[in-house]
Amino acid sequence: MARVAKTGCMIVIDVGRSTSQSCGDQSFFETAKECAMRIMQKTICSFPQDEVGLVLMGTDETSNQVNTEHGSGYEHICEASELKLPNWHTSRVLENKVLRSNSEANWYDALIVAVDFLRAGTANRSFKHLHIFLISPLAMPAEVSQSEIRYLLDNLEVMLCQVHIISDQIEHSNPITTSTIFTPSSTGTFVDEEVKSEDRIKNENLLNEIMQKEGFTLTNISMAHRCLGFYVPKPVRPTPWNSTLTIGTKLKFAISAYLLISEQKGLGPFKVTSAGGSTANSVVKMRTQHFQNEKPIDLEMEDVIVGYMYGSTVVPYDNTIDMDYKSGEAGLTCLGFTASSNILDEYLSGKGTYLVMAKKGCAGSEEKLTALVKAMMALNVVMMAAKIYRKDTKPRLQTLFPIMHEQRYPCLVMLELVFQDEINLVRFPSFLSSKHQPSPEQYAAIDKLIDSMNLMDAVEDEHGVSHEAFGFNETHNPNHQFLYRSVVHRAMHPNAASLPVVDSDISELVSVPKKLVHRAEAAMDEIKQVFPLEEQKRITRAEWLHRMAAMHQGGGDAATSSAASAPGRDAIDEESERRVVLAVGSTTPAEDFDLLLRRGEKFVTVANQMQTVIFELLFTSMHTPVEKVIMALMMYRGEAQKLGPFRYNEWMTEFKQVLLGRSKHEFWEQVIVREKLGLIEVSESDMSTVSVDDAIEFYRIPVTTQSTTETIVKDDVDLDTLFEELNG
């Protein structure tokens, strides 16, 4: 995408003694200077191609070209910085060197100087937009004739320049956002109820007369200060992907695909070339080390091959197996049509949404695409297509939905699809059970809470008018905003020891509005009454570890000896942290399971390994290590209670069938039943769907299984007699 054309901005700040008046929590001068710095900082971060100049009015000295040419009449105005690309040095000078003076200047004279200074800075140069920001309390009167007003307006019209007046005692009929500030639709009006001086009233009347012409806006300084504090993404001009859509062997469309929706990105990566200065010794150098079992080793490059990590498993990859695949020319190739109901949300992937329309200037393609879109909408189908972005690049599977963009233009919305081998179906247990079915009173309480949390009138302005909270144009990504402000703070104060604190306007992006909290109090009190809370005591991980340590030491009841084994447990933890464990092993399965979870391995992966180890210990070992299996089951069951019992319950059901099928009834009774290691029921985990009665019933062995087993065990078969009978 190409960058948009640059803009020229001239900032005029009033630093005279009249700016000492209060403006919120600080003086008008401090707020005005912060607004100017935010304009400059926002330009550096979001509009780096734009150029900014600075004019100071109300200074003790005079330094401007207009006063030099006329000899006098434009005193106490300084051309501080010519029109140029903004930089952090200029912003730091504005913050530290610009101070309030004891003089005053006429706002109209300052505007004339700014227009002349902007004209000189843009001479023989191309700018798409020109803006002048005048930040002043408008205290000093301006004696201006009609001819002078006409002279100013004619110059602004010739330059195609917009003037934005930022002052106090201004109200806005519509809420102002970062996208609507300094636009004609957001311009405000002067407040009539405030006590004002005669000079201020004259200035307001003069400005009202001037602002009847287009190109002027009026903004409250508090609103401008707030909106300028938010950073917006850098604007780009959309660049189409011009290609061809092919259907069958004869039907082709010349199309253009525009990126419609994409993920918002913050600041890009910083390219660091040196650190600690510009000397040769401070150049940043990269170093690669190889480790085996957490110990550094030296390798030759010919011994290194490419590999990928699949969980904790290293999968080697050999470049010699690469195939010379040629996908063909760039374009979209239709694979077929299917009902729109067949495209589920979980099938969609990719990094953005594209809008596909006929290529500009191709009348034939536009007519064919219009007919195609109307036919697809009538049949309620979508198109499946293969997209090759560039010649011989990897093809991607796409789906195209027909729409009428802005109710007039037939288009196709293109989204990427996953391939069949990329689909992972995850089964989740049902959320509701008969035990936790809400009552009508509970449903009514939740409905009341939802009604009280309506966001459409959750915010009130200073006049008591309600507005929508978290509106689309007013909500920003708090992570990106704080990142930008941190970068600006470090650039402005490179020697600062810490980052800035989170400002209140960023905190509001993630905070519940006060009006909403007050309105929902009654509903919350009712919910507390109809949803009584009961404390459920659960066995913590430390208690499980203490119990296993006691069993491992062979000392009596695990519950009574858990406290005594705590010091030993610390030693076990320290020893475990030094061990190199890649998977759950049959030597210490419980300790391996716990260590892998603490190192961040996925519960599903470690649970599958634990199940395999338990089967090996029971059915492949010459002597079953009962205590080791009990500790492994305890650890597995304890973690499943907290991380999700569905997988454990499903496996335990199969485990029971295998045990009984292999005549392990004694193990079932002495381990599973006696230690209560069966299904995890609802009183042990809120995520479980197994009732208490079902969990108790699970421990019982069917009668048919018992009788069959007894018959097999008690049968006394004489092998010699059986062999003689088989041979006649």
NUZA-85487 format. One line per 2 residues: for each residue x, y, z of C-alpha. Coordinates in steps of 0.05 Angstrom, whole numbers. Layout:
N
X/Y/Z  ...;
//
This chain:
728
0/0/0  26/69/-19;
32/125/32  -15/185/28;
10/253/7  40/297/61;
7/353/100  35/419/125;
15/443/195  31/510/228;
20/512/304  7/580/336;
13/581/412  -6/639/457;
47/646/511  25/715/537;
5/733/607  -69/722/592;
-56/647/589  -47/643/664;
-122/633/673  -145/565/698;
-163/510/648  -184/449/686;
-129/424/732  -75/469/701;
-66/536/669  -87/551/597;
-13/559/579  7/490/604;
-53/457/569  -38/495/504;
35/474/505  15/401/517;
-34/405/458  22/431/413;
70/376/436  17/323/425;
5/348/354  80/344/340;
88/276/374  27/247/340;
56/271/273  122/236/287;
89/169/305  29/167/257;
43/217/201  119/218/192;
114/249/122  78/312/147;
115/376/164  103/421/224;
122/493/238  115/535/302;
95/607/316  94/638/386;
49/696/401  54/739/464;
130/735/469  172/791/498;
213/796/434  190/804/361;
217/762/304  174/752/243;
179/770/169  113/808/165;
134/857/219  201/867/184;
167/883/118  115/930/147;
160/962/199  111/952/256;
42/927/275  59/854/287;
98/859/352  109/804/404;
103/748/353  161/700/337;
171/650/281  200/596/326;
208/538/277  202/535/202;
160/483/166  199/417/169;
194/345/188  180/340/263;
233/310/308  242/296/381;
292/353/391  240/405/370;
189/372/416  238/374/475;
253/448/461  179/462/460;
171/428/527  231/456/563;
249/523/530  181/554/515;
159/594/576  102/641/592;
117/715/582  89/780/608;
69/808/540  8/799/497;
-5/794/422  -65/801/377;
-92/734/354  -109/763/285;
-38/789/276  -11/720/296;
-57/688/245  -30/735/190;
41/718/210  25/643/209;
-6/648/139  54/685/112;
103/637/146  64/577/119;
63/606/49  139/616/50;
150/546/76  107/513/21;
133/555/-37  151/512/-98;
131/450/-59  71/404/-63;
26/392/-3  -42/358/-4;
-69/394/58  -50/456/97;
-72/469/168  -63/524/220;
-76/510/293  -87/573/334;
-87/558/409  -105/620/449;
-154/645/503  -171/703/455;
-162/755/510  -130/813/471;
-180/849/425  -169/851/350;
-186/916/314  -198/890/244;
-232/922/186  -274/887/133;
-219/895/82  -169/860/128;
-218/803/139  -228/796/65;
-152/796/55  -144/739/105;
-200/698/75  -174/707/4;
-104/684/23  -132/623/59;
-175/606/-1  -117/611/-50;
-74/567/-5  -131/517/7;
-113/523/81  -158/505/140;
-156/543/206  -172/509/272;
-186/554/332  -173/519/399;
-196/558/459  -237/554/523;
-311/570/536  -332/529/476;
-386/475/475  -401/420/424;
-469/394/406  -441/327/383;
-389/283/419  -318/291/391;
-274/231/376  -204/222/349;
-233/212/279  -280/272/280;
-237/325/315  -218/385/271;
-272/369/221  -328/416/200;
-380/369/230  -349/374/299;
-341/449/303  -368/480/366;
-399/546/388  -380/597/441;
-415/590/507  -463/648/523;
-474/636/597  -401/647/619;
-378/713/649  -333/744/596;
-295/808/586  -313/858/532;
-250/842/493  -268/768/493;
-339/784/469  -312/826/412;
-265/771/391  -321/720/391;
-366/764/349  -309/774/299;
-294/700/296  -367/683/286;
-367/729/227  -304/698/198;
-326/627/210  -385/634/165;
-336/618/110  -314/546/100;
-247/522/125  -254/543/199;
-267/499/259  -277/516/333;
-255/466/386  -255/465/461;
-183/460/487  -201/405/538;
-232/363/483  -173/374/437;
-124/357/493  -159/291/505;
-167/270/433  -96/289/414;
-70/241/467  -92/180/427;
-49/154/371  -80/127/307;
-50/79/256  -11/110/199;
-57/125/140  -45/87/76;
-76/91/8  -106/23/-11;
-69/-12/-67  -108/-66/-103;
-86/-136/-120  -103/-138/-194;
-113/-208/-221  -161/-253/-259;
-218/-296/-233  -227/-358/-276;
-290/-401/-275  -285/-462/-319;
-246/-458/-384  -278/-398/-417;
-305/-350/-365  -255/-299/-339;
-261/-235/-298  -212/-178/-290;
-215/-164/-216  -184/-119/-162;
-180/-143/-90  -174/-91/-34;
-156/-106/37  -219/-88/76;
-206/-111/147  -140/-129/179;
-109/-134/247  -86/-68/276;
-12/-65/285  26/-20/333;
98/2/327  142/-42/285;
207/-74/309  264/-28/325;
328/-38/285  386/-33/334;
455/-22/303  495/0/364;
487/7/439  522/51/490;
549/101/440  575/106/369;
644/75/379  666/12/344;
668/-27/408  594/-15/421;
569/-51/358  516/-103/375;
540/-173/357  497/-236/351;
522/-301/380  492/-371/371;
501/-426/421  480/-499/419;
458/-538/480  447/-612/494;
412/-631/559  419/-558/581;
495/-560/573  531/-519/520;
567/-559/466  608/-543/405;
581/-565/337  606/-562/267;
557/-530/217  558/-592/173;
529/-631/232  469/-584/239;
404/-599/204  338/-561/202;
285/-583/251  218/-561/279;
189/-566/349  124/-604/355;
107/-591/428  168/-619/464;
187/-665/407  241/-646/357;
222/-664/285  283/-663/238;
273/-638/168  316/-654/108;
319/-602/52  334/-656/1;
262/-680/2  236/-612/-23;
197/-619/-87  202/-571/-144;
128/-550/-143  102/-500/-193;
34/-471/-176  26/-432/-241;
6/-361/-256  -23/-313/-205;
-99/-309/-200  -163/-338/-172;
-188/-405/-198  -258/-426/-181;
-261/-497/-153  -337/-499/-146;
-397/-472/-108  -428/-495/-43;
-485/-474/3  -466/-417/50;
-488/-460/109  -430/-507/96;
-378/-453/113  -372/-453/188;
-337/-398/228  -282/-445/251;
-262/-458/179  -242/-385/167;
-170/-365/176  -120/-316/146;
-98/-247/167  -151/-203/135;
-214/-195/94  -212/-174/21;
-264/-140/-22  -264/-166/-93;
-294/-123/-148  -287/-114/-222;
-224/-79/-245  -233/-5/-258;
-246/9/-332  -266/-62/-350;
-340/-55/-367  -346/-127/-390;
-319/-155/-325  -365/-110/-285;
-427/-136/-322  -406/-208/-314;
-389/-199/-240  -456/-165/-227;
-493/-224/-257  -451/-274/-218;
-463/-238/-152  -538/-234/-163;
-542/-308/-182  -501/-329/-120;
-546/-287/-75  -608/-317/-106;
-583/-388/-97  -552/-373/-28;
-485/-404/-47  -412/-384/-40;
-353/-396/-85  -292/-439/-68;
-229/-416/-102  -154/-427/-102;
-113/-363/-96  -42/-356/-122;
-17/-288/-101  46/-289/-143;
71/-336/-197  91/-404/-169;
76/-385/-97  39/-431/-49;
-36/-434/-66  -86/-418/-12;
-158/-440/-7  -209/-382/-8;
-284/-373/-1  -320/-315/-33;
-386/-289/-6  -432/-246/-50;
-453/-178/-22  -480/-111/-46;
-429/-62/-21  -462/3/4;
-527/-27/-24  -506/-9/-95;
-441/-43/-116  -440/-119/-127;
-377/-148/-96  -347/-212/-68;
-318/-216/3  -258/-262/2;
-235/-300/65  -182/-353/71;
-202/-424/90  -163/-479/126;
-147/-545/92  -177/-609/119;
-113/-631/154  -112/-564/192;
-180/-574/224  -178/-596/297;
-244/-617/327  -243/-605/402;
-297/-637/443  -320/-601/505;
-367/-627/559  -436/-594/565;
-440/-535/612  -507/-551/643;
-531/-610/683  -595/-624/720;
-562/-607/786  -543/-537/764;
-606/-518/726  -622/-444/744;
-687/-427/776  -736/-375/749;
-714/-326/803  -642/-335/780;
-660/-324/707  -698/-260/726;
-639/-234/767  -591/-244/708;
-640/-210/660  -643/-151/708;
-567/-147/710  -562/-149/634;
-614/-92/627  -576/-50/678;
-511/-58/639  -536/-25/576;
-478/14/545  -519/60/501;
-530/111/557  -474/92/605;
-434/157/600  -455/228/617;
-420/292/594  -412/355/635;
-482/377/615  -515/312/640;
-529/286/570  -522/210/563;
-478/180/510  -456/111/488;
-398/79/525  -342/45/487;
-366/71/420  -331/44/358;
-297/110/342  -279/125/414;
-248/58/434  -174/47/423;
-128/-11/437  -100/5/507;
-37/-37/494  -20/3/431;
-36/70/465  9/56/525;
64/30/479  63/94/438;
63/138/501  121/98/530;
161/108/467  145/182/467;
164/188/541  231/153/529;
245/197/468  228/261/507;
264/239/570  320/192/548;
352/191/617  289/175/655;
294/116/701  224/89/692;
166/88/643  105/133/652;
46/111/693  -19/92/659;
-59/155/647  -132/161/667;
-157/165/595  -124/97/580;
-151/67/644  -221/88/623;
-214/44/561  -215/-18/606;
-256/9/665  -330/1/677;
-366/70/673  -385/96/742;
-458/106/720  -461/33/700;
-432/10/766  -482/51/806;
-540/27/763  -522/-46/770;
-515/-46/846  -587/-67/858;
-583/-123/807  -517/-148/838;
-547/-149/908  -605/-191/882;
-557/-239/847  -518/-248/913;
-583/-269/946  -609/-318/894;
-539/-348/880  -513/-368/949;
-440/-386/949  -414/-448/984;
-341/-459/1000  -314/-521/967;
-250/-547/998  -203/-576/947;
-139/-612/954  -83/-567/932;
-22/-587/892  22/-582/953;
-22/-630/992  -19/-680/935;
57/-675/933  62/-684/1009;
17/-745/1006  58/-776/950;
122/-763/988  94/-797/1050;
71/-857/1009  139/-861/975;
173/-862/1043  125/-917/1066;
103/-878/1127  32/-893/1151;
-27/-850/1132  -12/-798/1080;
-61/-747/1109  -30/-748/1178;
42/-747/1154  35/-692/1102;
59/-637/1149  119/-678/1171;
140/-691/1099  139/-617/1078;
214/-606/1087  228/-668/1047;
182/-643/993  224/-580/985;
285/-623/974  247/-664/923;
226/-600/887  298/-575/884;
321/-642/857  265/-644/806;
283/-575/779  353/-600/763;
329/-662/727  324/-664/652;
255/-690/635  228/-692/564;
167/-736/576  133/-775/631;
175/-837/645  160/-902/680;
213/-891/734  181/-830/768;
116/-816/730  83/-772/783;
145/-728/792  155/-723/716;
81/-705/706  85/-649/758;
151/-622/732  128/-619/660;
65/-582/679  105/-531/718;
151/-521/659  92/-501/615;
76/-565/576  5/-573/552;
-40/-613/598  -67/-655/540;
3/-676/519  26/-694/589;
-40/-730/604  -32/-775/543;
39/-792/565  14/-808/635;
-40/-855/609  11/-893/567;
59/-900/626  4/-926/672;
-15/-980/620  58/-1000/614;
67/-1006/689  4/-1049/697;
6/-1094/637  79/-1100/614;
117/-1102/680  133/-1169/713;
114/-1141/781  63/-1085/784;
91/-1026/824  25/-1010/860;
51/-950/899  80/-919/838;
15/-927/799  -25/-899/858;
19/-837/861  13/-827/785;
-63/-834/787  -68/-785/846;
-26/-733/810  -64/-742/745;
-132/-738/779  -113/-678/822;
-91/-637/762  -152/-659/721;
-197/-630/775  -168/-561/763;
-151/-563/689  -211/-603/662;
-239/-671/684  -269/-690/617;
-207/-725/590  -194/-761/656;
-266/-786/662  -266/-810/591;
-200/-847/600  -221/-876/668;
-284/-906/636  -240/-942/584;
-189/-959/638  -243/-995/678;
-264/-1037/619  -191/-1057/605;
-179/-1075/678  -240/-1118/684;
-228/-1149/616  -158/-1170/638;
-180/-1197/706  -151/-1140/746;
-209/-1140/796  -162/-1141/856;
-126/-1078/831  -194/-1045/819;
-218/-1058/889  -154/-1044/927;
-131/-982/887  -186/-948/848;
-244/-961/896  -206/-956/962;
-166/-894/943  -227/-862/910;
-192/-851/843  -253/-861/799;
-293/-809/761  -288/-736/780;
-358/-713/798  -391/-644/802;
-376/-632/875  -301/-639/860;
-299/-596/797  -348/-546/768;
-327/-568/698  -349/-640/709;
-415/-668/682  -415/-731/725;
-465/-730/782  -449/-757/852;
-495/-817/842  -462/-835/776;
-393/-830/808  -414/-878/864;
-445/-926/815  -381/-926/774;
-343/-962/830  -390/-1022/827;
-373/-1082/783  -429/-1113/742;
-454/-1180/767  -446/-1214/700;
-373/-1196/699  -362/-1223/769;
-396/-1289/756  -358/-1300/691;
-293/-1285/725  -307/-1332/782;
-323/-1387/733  -258/-1377/696;
-217/-1374/760  -249/-1435/794;
-246/-1480/733  -194/-1536/743;
-175/-1560/673  -131/-1623/663;
-88/-1605/602  -69/-1678/589;
-141/-1703/588  -160/-1643/543;
-105/-1661/494  -128/-1734/491;
-199/-1713/478  -178/-1667/421;
-140/-1725/388  -199/-1773/393;
//
